[in-house]
Amino acid sequence: MEEGTAKVEIKISRSLLLSVREAFRQSILEGERNLHTLAHLLASMLLGEFELHSNVIGTLPGVSERPFLIREKIDRDTLLSVTDIDLGEHMLDRFRYRSKDGWVPLELSANFVEYIPLEHRLSKVNRLTSRVKAEEELWNKVTDELFGVGELVSRDKHFKQFSKYVKDIFGIKIVCEDDQACMEVHDELEALTASRLNRERLELYKLSDEAVDIDTESEYEPQALHFIETKDYLNCAPEVMKQTGWRALKSVVLWNERLFEIQVQPLSNYYLEIDHMAGPSHRSFKRRRDAMRAELAERIPLYGFYRDLLRMLFLAEETSFECDLANVQIIQSD
């Protein structure tokens, strides 16, 4: 924008804002239902009978920032009725921490759902988990996609180190006993036929077609996994390994016309990752990621404006705001 140029005036009606938020909420719920349906189907195949546990991870208030993990058994109806972030927030709302200043609420760092087998059996798979990006990451992800941040960080030598921050929204983790089991399970997933993930399994585990729309007209088999890409962080060269020590086979797959990230990870590394999620290195990771986006916003002001606009649209704030590029006003009527 040239000096002296008038700012753009953007007026958004409150009714439109509410409809956008509801459409966004429904879109996320639909994506999560597909995620949980796929996770249920894979769990039934790999674990047999299982139960669900909602997990939240965070740090206790105070200077020491001690990590905590809270786990709660849930049923399928609960899992499918709210978004994942709401599931975690609702659990934390029931807890308070006694500090020197009194009882204070807990803050969420991460949350996920575990699929735990009901009985021990001779199996290569220990458990499954599913996770969805946090709300903050969703609107950041949309802005990143609009501006091609993935390509930008790949081309720009300064930003290339941050390319790992642009990730997928819906993810499933299959936790195996050891590295060899990971390789075998991954091969099994690649060879998985549509007949093994069928409507009878949905019915068996009490997930009706109302919970997730299965497209039988797709050019792809709707219940087969189509691998788009796979990155091997189990057997790769040391210089390719993640600096955090994280190890897994990480794939992007297409199922029911949706993309999912599937990780196959050894059990020992799974516990290390949970420790990392609540530890100082994870918070440092988030600070570096936020700093990268802030620097991008300085270099590309329109990127920063879209982040502010989408944050206001997606989150529970109805606040007019002003920036160098535009004035955004929330009005009462269309």
Backbone hydrogen bonds in HBPLUS format (Angstrom, degrees):
<---DONOR---> <-ACCEPTOR-->    atom                        ^
c    i                          cat <-CA-CA->   ^        H-A-AA   ^      H-
h    n   atom  resd res      DA  || num        DHA   H-A  angle D-A-AA Bond
n    s   type  num  typ     dist DA aas  dist angle  dist       angle   num
A0005-THR N   A0002-GLU O   3.11 MM   3  5.63 162.2  2.14 133.6 135.6     1
A0008-VAL N   A0325-LEU O   3.30 MM 317  6.57 166.8  2.31 146.1 142.3     2
A0327-ASN N   A0008-VAL O   2.84 MM 319  6.26 156.8  1.90 163.9 170.0     3
A0010-ILE N   A0327-ASN O   2.81 MM 317  6.05 171.1  1.82 174.1 172.9     4
A0329-GLN N   A0010-ILE O   2.79 MM 319  6.22 162.2  1.82 163.7 170.0     5
A0012-ILE N   A0329-GLN O   2.83 MM 317  6.17 166.3  1.85 169.9 174.6     6
A0331-ILE N   A0012-ILE O   2.92 MM 319  6.04 158.5  1.97 136.8 143.6     7
A0017-LEU N   A0013-SER O   2.96 MM   4  6.25 160.5  2.00 151.8 157.8     8
A0014-ARG N   A0331-ILE O   2.74 MM 317  5.86 141.5  1.89 164.7 171.4     9
A0018-LEU N   A0014-ARG O   2.95 MM   4  6.19 159.4  1.99 148.8 153.3    10
A0019-SER N   A0015-SER O   3.03 MM   4  6.24 152.8  2.11 142.6 150.1    11
A0020-VAL N   A0016-LEU O   2.88 MM   4  6.12 154.3  1.95 153.0 159.8    12
A0021-ARG N   A0017-LEU O   3.02 MM   4  6.28 160.4  2.06 149.1 154.3    13
A0022-GLU N   A0018-LEU O   2.98 MM   4  6.18 153.2  2.05 144.1 151.3    14
A0023-ALA N   A0019-SER O   2.92 MM   4  6.09 158.2  1.97 145.6 151.6    15
A0024-PHE N   A0020-VAL O   2.87 MM   4  6.07 156.1  1.92 148.5 155.6    16
A0025-ARG N   A0021-ARG O   2.85 MM   4  6.05 156.8  1.91 143.9 150.6    17
A0026-GLN N   A0022-GLU O   2.91 MM   4  6.13 161.7  1.94 150.0 154.3    18
A0027-SER N   A0023-ALA O   2.92 MM   4  6.09 152.0  2.00 143.7 151.7    19
A0028-ILE N   A0024-PHE O   2.97 MM   4  6.23 159.3  2.01 152.1 156.9    20
A0029-LEU N   A0025-ARG O   2.90 MM   4  6.14 160.7  1.94 149.4 155.4    21
A0030-GLU N   A0026-GLN O   2.90 MM   4  6.08 156.8  1.95 146.3 152.2    22
A0031-GLY N   A0027-SER O   2.99 MM   4  6.24 159.8  2.03 145.9 151.4    23
A0032-GLU N   A0028-ILE O   2.80 MM   4  6.03 157.0  1.85 152.5 159.3    24
A0033-ARG N   A0029-LEU O   2.83 MM   4  6.04 151.9  1.91 147.6 155.3    25
A0034-ASN N   A0030-GLU O   3.05 MM   4  6.32 155.8  2.11 146.8 152.7    26
A0035-LEU N   A0031-GLY O   2.93 MM   4  6.18 154.6  1.99 143.0 150.8    27
A0036-HIS N   A0032-GLU O   2.77 MM   4  6.03 166.0  1.79 156.5 158.7    28
A0037-THR N   A0033-ARG O   2.85 MM   4  5.92 148.5  1.95 141.3 150.5    29
A0038-LEU N   A0034-ASN O   2.95 MM   4  6.13 166.3  1.97 151.0 154.2    30
A0039-ALA N   A0035-LEU O   2.90 MM   4  6.14 159.8  1.94 148.8 155.3    31
A0040-HIS N   A0036-HIS O   2.81 MM   4  5.92 153.0  1.88 141.0 148.4    32
A0041-LEU N   A0037-THR O   2.94 MM   4  6.20 159.8  1.98 150.8 155.9    33
A0042-LEU N   A0038-LEU O   2.94 MM   4  6.18 165.5  1.96 155.1 158.6    34
A0043-ALA N   A0039-ALA O   2.83 MM   4  5.91 156.2  1.89 146.0 153.5    35
A0044-SER N   A0040-HIS O   2.86 MM   4  6.04 156.8  1.91 148.8 154.8    36
A0045-MET N   A0041-LEU O   3.13 MM   4  6.31 146.0  2.25 140.0 148.9    37
A0046-LEU N   A0042-LEU O   2.85 MM   4  6.00 155.9  1.91 150.8 157.5    38
A0047-LEU N   A0043-ALA O   2.65 MM   4  5.20 154.3  1.72 146.1 151.9    39
A0118-LEU N   A0049-GLU O   2.99 MM  69  5.69 163.0  2.02 128.3 130.0    40
A0051-GLU N   A0116-ILE O   2.81 MM  65  5.35 151.7  1.89 148.4 156.0    41
A0116-ILE N   A0051-GLU O   2.92 MM  65  5.35 160.5  1.96 162.4 162.6    42
A0074-ILE N   A0052-LEU O   3.09 MM  22  5.60 160.6  2.13 130.7 135.7    43
A0053-HIS N   A0114-GLU O   2.98 MM  61  5.06 152.8  2.06 143.1 147.6    44
A0114-GLU N   A0053-HIS O   2.77 MM  61  5.06 166.2  1.79 153.4 157.1    45
A0054-SER N   A0072-GLU O   2.73 MM  18  5.23 159.5  1.77 163.7 158.3    46
A0072-GLU N   A0054-SER O   2.89 MM  18  5.23 150.6  1.97 146.6 156.2    47
A0055-ASN N   A0112-PHE O   2.86 MM  57  5.38 163.9  1.88 175.3 178.3    48
A0112-PHE N   A0055-ASN O   3.05 MM  57  5.38 151.6  2.13 139.8 147.9    49
A0056-VAL N   A0070-ILE O   2.94 MM  14  5.34 154.3  2.00 150.1 158.4    50
A0070-ILE N   A0056-VAL O   2.95 MM  14  5.34 159.5  2.00 151.5 158.3    51
A0057-ILE N   A0110-ALA O   2.81 MM  53  5.21 161.3  1.84 166.3 162.9    52
A0109-SER N   A0057-ILE O   2.75 MM  52  5.57 161.3  1.78 152.9 153.2    53
A0110-ALA N   A0057-ILE O   3.12 MM  53  5.21 154.2  2.19 139.7 139.9    54
A0058-GLY N   A0068-PHE O   3.13 MM  10  5.49 157.6  2.18 147.7 150.4    55
A0068-PHE N   A0058-GLY O   2.83 MM  10  5.49 152.9  1.91 146.7 146.1    56
A0060-LEU N   A0066-ARG O   2.64 MM   6  5.26 166.3  1.66 157.1 157.6    57
A0079-LEU N   A0075-ASP O   3.15 MM   4  6.46 159.0  2.20 147.6 153.7    58
A0080-LEU N   A0076-ARG O   2.95 MM   4  6.18 153.1  2.02 154.2 160.0    59
A0081-SER N   A0077-ASP O   3.11 MM   4  6.04 120.0  2.49 138.5 152.1    60
A0081-SER N   A0078-THR O   3.28 MM   3  5.23 148.9  2.39  98.6 107.6    61
A0087-LEU N   A0083-THR O   2.94 MM   4  6.24 149.9  2.03 149.4 158.7    62
A0088-GLY N   A0084-ASP O   3.08 MM   4  6.46 154.8  2.14 151.4 156.3    63
A0089-GLU N   A0085-ILE O   2.91 MM   4  6.14 162.7  1.94 149.5 154.8    64
A0090-HIS N   A0086-ASP O   2.80 MM   4  5.82 163.7  1.83 151.4 155.4    65
A0091-MET N   A0087-LEU O   3.36 MM   4  6.49 150.1  2.46 135.4 142.4    66
A0092-LEU N   A0088-GLY O   3.11 MM   4  6.42 162.8  2.14 150.4 154.6    67
A0093-ASP N   A0089-GLU O   2.91 MM   4  6.10 143.9  2.04 148.2 158.4    68
A0094-ARG N   A0091-MET O   3.20 MM   3  5.78 157.3  2.26 111.9 118.2    69
A0095-PHE N   A0092-LEU O   2.96 MM   3  5.40 168.1  1.97 120.3 123.2    70
A0097-TYR N   A0104-VAL O   2.80 MM   7  5.27 169.8  1.81 156.8 158.9    71
A0104-VAL N   A0097-TYR O   2.86 MM   7  5.27 163.7  1.89 144.0 147.7    72
A0099-SER N   A0102-GLY O   2.86 MM   3  5.15 170.9  1.87 143.6 142.7    73
A0102-GLY N   A0099-SER O   3.03 MM   3  5.15 165.3  2.05 111.0 113.7    74
A0113-VAL N   A0130-SER O   2.99 MM  17  5.29 166.8  2.01 155.1 159.4    75
A0130-SER N   A0113-VAL O   2.87 MM  17  5.29 145.3  1.99 144.0 154.6    76
A0115-TYR N   A0128-LEU O   2.68 MM  13  4.95 159.8  1.72 151.4 150.2    77
A0128-LEU N   A0115-TYR O   3.19 MM  13  4.95 158.0  2.24 133.4 140.1    78
A0123-SER N   A0121-ARG O   2.84 MM   2  5.69 105.7  2.40 117.8 101.5    79
A0177-GLU N   A0124-LYS O   3.02 MM  53  5.80 151.5  2.11 154.0 158.4    80
A0126-ASN N   A0175-VAL O   2.71 MM  49  5.54 157.6  1.76 150.6 158.4    81
A0175-VAL N   A0127-ARG O   2.91 MM  48  5.38 162.8  1.94 158.8 163.0    82
A0129-THR N   A0173-LYS O   2.83 MM  44  5.02 148.9  1.93 143.5 150.1    83
A0173-LYS N   A0129-THR O   2.83 MM  44  5.02 163.1  1.86 139.6 144.0    84
A0131-ARG N   A0171-GLY O   2.93 MM  40  5.34 155.7  1.99 149.9 152.5    85
A0171-GLY N   A0131-ARG O   2.99 MM  40  5.34 162.9  2.02 165.0 162.7    86
A0133-LYS N   A0169-ILE O   3.03 MM  36  5.08 141.2  2.19 135.4 146.2    87
A0137-GLU N   A0134-ALA O   2.92 MM   3  5.26 117.9  2.32 105.4 120.8    88
A0138-LEU N   A0134-ALA O   3.04 MM   4  6.40 136.1  2.24 147.1 160.3    89
A0138-LEU N   A0135-GLU O   3.02 MM   3  5.07 129.2  2.29  96.3 110.4    90
A0139-TRP N   A0135-GLU O   3.37 MM   4  6.83 159.2  2.42 161.9 161.4    91
A0140-ASN N   A0136-GLU O   3.20 MM   4  6.35 152.4  2.28 142.6 150.9    92
A0141-LYS N   A0137-GLU O   2.75 MM   4  5.73 149.3  1.84 137.7 146.5    93
A0142-VAL N   A0138-LEU O   3.01 MM   4  6.32 156.1  2.07 149.2 154.5    94
A0143-THR N   A0139-TRP O   3.19 MM   4  6.34 164.5  2.22 141.4 145.0    95
A0144-ASP N   A0140-ASN O   2.84 MM   4  6.08 159.6  1.88 151.1 157.5    96
A0145-GLU N   A0141-LYS O   2.90 MM   4  6.15 154.4  1.97 149.7 156.1    97
A0146-LEU N   A0142-VAL O   2.94 MM   4  6.21 159.1  1.98 152.0 157.7    98
A0147-PHE N   A0143-THR O   3.10 MM   4  6.28 151.0  2.18 150.1 156.8    99
A0149-VAL N   A0144-ASP O   2.83 MM   5  4.89 169.3  1.84 146.9 149.1   100
A0148-GLY N   A0145-GLU O   3.23 MM   3  4.97 161.2  2.26  98.3 103.9   101
A0151-GLU N   A0148-GLY O   3.05 MM   3  5.47 124.1  2.37 108.1 120.5   102
A0152-LEU N   A0148-GLY O   2.96 MM   4  6.24 158.9  2.00 151.3 158.2   103
A0153-VAL N   A0149-VAL O   2.84 MM   4  5.98 170.3  1.85 159.0 158.7   104
A0154-SER N   A0151-GLU O   3.19 MM   3  5.07 127.7  2.48  91.7 105.7   105
A0155-ARG N   A0151-GLU O   3.03 MM   4  6.27 142.4  2.18 146.8 155.9   106
A0155-ARG N   A0152-LEU O   3.16 MM   3  5.28 127.0  2.45  97.4 110.4   107
A0156-ASP N   A0152-LEU O   2.91 MM   4  5.97 164.5  1.93 159.5 163.9   108
A0160-LYS N   A0156-ASP O   2.80 MM   4  5.73 127.9  2.08 152.4 167.0   109
A0162-PHE N   A0159-PHE O   2.82 MM   3  5.44 160.4  1.86 121.8 128.6   110
A0163-SER N   A0160-LYS O   3.17 MM   3  5.47 171.3  2.18 117.4 117.9   111
A0165-TYR N   A0162-PHE O   2.97 MM   3  5.76 169.1  1.98 126.7 130.2   112
A0166-VAL N   A0163-SER O   3.36 MM   3  6.03 168.8  2.37 119.2 121.6   113
A0261-GLU N   A0170-PHE O   3.02 MM  91  6.34 167.7  2.03 153.7 157.7   114
A0172-ILE N   A0261-GLU O   2.80 MM  89  6.24 157.0  1.85 162.7 170.7   115
A0263-GLN N   A0172-ILE O   2.83 MM  91  6.30 159.7  1.87 157.0 163.8   116
A0174-ILE N   A0263-GLN O   2.72 MM  89  6.10 163.0  1.75 161.0 166.5   117
A0265-GLN N   A0174-ILE O   2.91 MM  91  6.22 154.4  1.98 149.6 158.0   118
A0176-CYS N   A0265-GLN O   2.83 MM  89  6.03 160.0  1.87 149.4 156.3   119
A0267-LEU N   A0176-CYS O   2.70 MM  91  5.57 132.5  1.92 167.9 174.2   120
A0182-CYS N   A0178-ASP O   3.07 MM   4  6.40 148.1  2.17 145.9 155.3   121
A0182-CYS N   A0179-ASP O   3.05 MM   3  5.02 117.0  2.46  93.3 109.1   122
A0183-MET N   A0179-ASP O   3.08 MM   4  6.48 155.3  2.14 153.1 158.5   123
A0184-GLU N   A0180-GLN O   3.05 MM   4  6.36 159.7  2.09 150.4 155.9   124
A0185-VAL N   A0181-ALA O   2.89 MM   4  6.06 163.7  1.92 153.5 157.6   125
A0186-HIS N   A0182-CYS O   2.93 MM   4  6.06 159.5  1.97 149.1 155.1   126
A0187-ASP N   A0183-MET O   3.02 MM   4  6.22 157.8  2.07 145.6 151.4   127
A0188-GLU N   A0184-GLU O   2.98 MM   4  6.23 149.1  2.08 141.5 150.5   128
A0189-LEU N   A0185-VAL O   2.91 MM   4  6.23 149.4  2.00 148.5 156.5   129
A0190-GLU N   A0186-HIS O   3.00 MM   4  6.30 157.9  2.05 150.4 156.0   130
A0191-ALA N   A0187-ASP O   3.06 MM   4  6.28 143.6  2.20 142.5 151.9   131
A0192-LEU N   A0189-LEU O   3.15 MM   3  4.99 158.2  2.20 100.3 106.8   132
A0196-ARG N   A0193-THR O   3.17 MM   3  5.79 153.7  2.24 113.7 120.3   133
A0197-LEU N   A0194-ALA O   3.07 MM   3  5.40 144.8  2.19 107.5 117.6   134
A0201-ARG N   A0198-ASN O   3.14 MM   3  5.66 132.7  2.37 108.4 119.0   135
A0203-GLU N   A0199-ARG O   2.95 MM   4  6.28 157.8  2.00 153.7 159.6   136
A0204-LEU N   A0200-GLU O   2.79 MM   4  5.96 155.6  1.85 145.7 153.1   137
A0205-TYR N   A0201-ARG O   3.07 MM   4  6.21 154.6  2.13 148.0 152.3   138
A0207-LEU N   A0202-LEU O   2.76 MM   5  4.97 168.6  1.78 160.3 156.4   139
A0206-LYS N   A0203-GLU O   3.08 MM   3  4.99 159.8  2.12 108.7 108.9   140
A0211-ALA N   A0208-SER O   3.02 MM   3  5.56 150.1  2.11 111.1 119.0   141
A0224-ALA N   A0221-GLU O   3.31 MM   3  5.51 175.1  2.31 115.7 115.9   142
A0226-HIS N   A0254-LEU O   3.09 MM  28  4.99 161.0  2.12 139.1 144.5   143
A0254-LEU N   A0226-HIS O   2.79 MM  28  4.99 152.1  1.87 134.4 143.7   144
A0228-ILE N   A0252-VAL O   2.74 MM  24  5.45 162.7  1.77 158.4 163.8   145
A0252-VAL N   A0229-GLU O   2.94 MM  23  5.44 154.5  2.01 149.3 155.2   146
A0231-LYS N   A0250-LYS O   2.72 MM  19  5.20 162.5  1.75 152.1 158.1   147
A0250-LYS N   A0231-LYS O   2.92 MM  19  5.20 167.3  1.93 160.7 158.7   148
A0233-TYR N   A0248-ALA O   2.89 MM  15  5.13 147.1  2.00 153.8 159.5   149
A0240-VAL N   A0237-ALA O   2.89 MM   3  5.43 153.2  1.96 118.8 127.5   150
A0241-MET N   A0238-PRO O   3.21 MM   3  5.23 138.7  2.39  98.0 109.1   151
A0245-GLY N   A0242-LYS O   3.08 MM   3  5.49 161.2  2.12 111.5 117.5   152
A0249-LEU N   A0264-VAL O   2.94 MM  15  5.09 158.6  1.99 140.3 146.5   153
A0264-VAL N   A0249-LEU O   2.89 MM  15  5.09 150.5  1.98 140.2 149.9   154
A0251-SER N   A0262-ILE O   2.88 MM  11  5.24 167.0  1.89 150.1 154.6   155
A0262-ILE N   A0251-SER O   2.83 MM  11  5.24 159.8  1.87 146.6 153.6   156
A0253-VAL N   A0260-PHE O   2.84 MM   7  5.40 164.3  1.86 160.2 164.6   157
A0260-PHE N   A0253-VAL O   2.90 MM   7  5.40 153.9  1.96 152.9 160.4   158
A0255-TRP N   A0258-ARG O   2.84 MM   3  5.34 162.8  1.87 155.2 158.6   159
A0258-ARG N   A0255-TRP O   2.96 MM   3  5.34 145.8  2.08 109.8 120.0   160
A0270-TYR N   A0266-PRO O   3.06 MM   4  6.32 140.9  2.21 146.3 158.2   161
A0270-TYR N   A0267-LEU O   3.04 MM   3  4.95 123.0  2.38  94.0 109.4   162
A0271-TYR N   A0267-LEU O   3.23 MM   4  6.63 154.5  2.30 158.0 160.9   163
A0272-LEU N   A0268-SER O   3.35 MM   4  6.62 151.5  2.44 137.9 145.7   164
A0273-GLU N   A0269-ASN O   2.92 MM   4  6.15 148.3  2.03 143.6 151.9   165
A0274-ILE N   A0270-TYR O   3.09 MM   4  6.45 152.3  2.17 147.0 153.9   166
A0275-ASP N   A0271-TYR O   3.12 MM   4  6.39 160.2  2.16 146.3 150.9   167
A0276-HIS N   A0272-LEU O   2.96 MM   4  6.21 150.3  2.05 141.7 150.6   168
A0277-MET N   A0273-GLU O   2.88 MM   4  6.16 147.9  1.98 149.9 158.1   169
A0279-GLY N   A0276-HIS O   3.06 MM   3  4.86 152.5  2.13  99.6 108.3   170
A0282-HIS N   A0279-GLY O   3.24 MM   3  5.65 131.9  2.48 106.0 116.8   171
A0284-SER N   A0280-PRO O   2.88 MM   4  6.11 150.9  1.96 147.5 156.3   172
A0285-PHE N   A0281-SER O   2.87 MM   4  6.05 148.8  1.97 139.7 148.2   173
A0286-LYS N   A0282-HIS O   3.02 MM   4  6.34 156.5  2.08 147.3 152.5   174
A0287-ARG N   A0283-ARG O   2.99 MM   4  6.25 154.1  2.06 144.0 151.1   175
A0288-ARG N   A0284-SER O   2.96 MM   4  6.22 159.9  2.00 152.0 156.6   176
A0289-ARG N   A0285-PHE O   2.96 MM   4  6.18 157.8  2.01 149.3 155.8   177
A0290-ASP N   A0286-LYS O   2.88 MM   4  6.06 162.1  1.91 150.5 155.2   178
A0291-ALA N   A0287-ARG O   2.87 MM   4  6.04 150.9  1.95 143.8 152.4   179
A0292-MET N   A0288-ARG O   2.90 MM   4  6.14 149.3  2.00 144.3 152.3   180
A0293-ARG N   A0289-ARG O   3.10 MM   4  6.45 158.6  2.15 149.2 153.8   181
A0294-ALA N   A0290-ASP O   2.92 MM   4  6.13 152.0  2.00 145.2 153.6   182
A0295-GLU N   A0291-ALA O   2.93 MM   4  6.14 154.1  2.00 146.7 153.1   183
A0296-LEU N   A0292-MET O   2.96 MM   4  6.23 152.5  2.03 145.0 153.1   184
A0297-ALA N   A0293-ARG O   2.94 MM   4  6.17 151.2  2.02 143.6 151.1   185
A0298-GLU N   A0294-ALA O   3.13 MM   4  6.46 139.9  2.29 139.3 149.3   186
A0298-GLU N   A0295-GLU O   3.16 MM   3  5.09 124.5  2.49  92.6 106.4   187
A0299-ARG N   A0295-GLU O   3.05 MM   4  6.35 155.6  2.11 148.9 155.1   188
A0300-ILE N   A0296-LEU O   2.69 MM   4  5.79 149.8  1.78 152.3 161.7   189
A0303-TYR N   A0300-ILE O   2.89 MM   3  5.45 134.5  2.10 117.5 129.3   190
A0305-PHE N   A0301-PRO O   2.95 MM   4  6.30 153.3  2.02 150.7 158.8   191
A0306-TYR N   A0302-LEU O   2.98 MM   4  6.20 160.8  2.02 148.3 152.4   192
A0307-ARG N   A0303-TYR O   3.03 MM   4  6.31 153.1  2.11 147.0 154.6   193
A0308-ASP N   A0304-GLY O   3.06 MM   4  6.34 161.7  2.10 148.6 152.6   194
A0309-LEU N   A0305-PHE O   2.87 MM   4  6.11 160.8  1.91 152.4 158.4   195
A0310-LEU N   A0306-TYR O   2.84 MM   4  5.89 171.9  1.85 152.5 154.9   196
A0311-ARG N   A0307-ARG O   2.94 MM   4  5.94 152.5  2.01 143.5 151.7   197
A0312-MET N   A0308-ASP O   3.09 MM   4  6.26 156.6  2.14 143.2 148.8   198
A0313-LEU N   A0309-LEU O   2.96 MM   4  6.25 151.6  2.04 145.4 154.0   199
A0314-PHE N   A0310-LEU O   2.82 MM   4  5.89 163.2  1.85 153.1 156.5   200
A0315-LEU N   A0311-ARG O   2.98 MM   4  5.77 160.6  2.02 145.5 151.0   201
A0321-PHE N   A0328-VAL O   2.99 MM   7  5.37 139.5  2.16 137.8 150.3   202
A0328-VAL N   A0321-PHE O   2.86 MM   7  5.37 173.5  1.86 178.8 177.0   203
A0323-CYS N   A0326-ALA O   2.98 MM   3  5.58 161.0  2.02 164.2 169.9   204
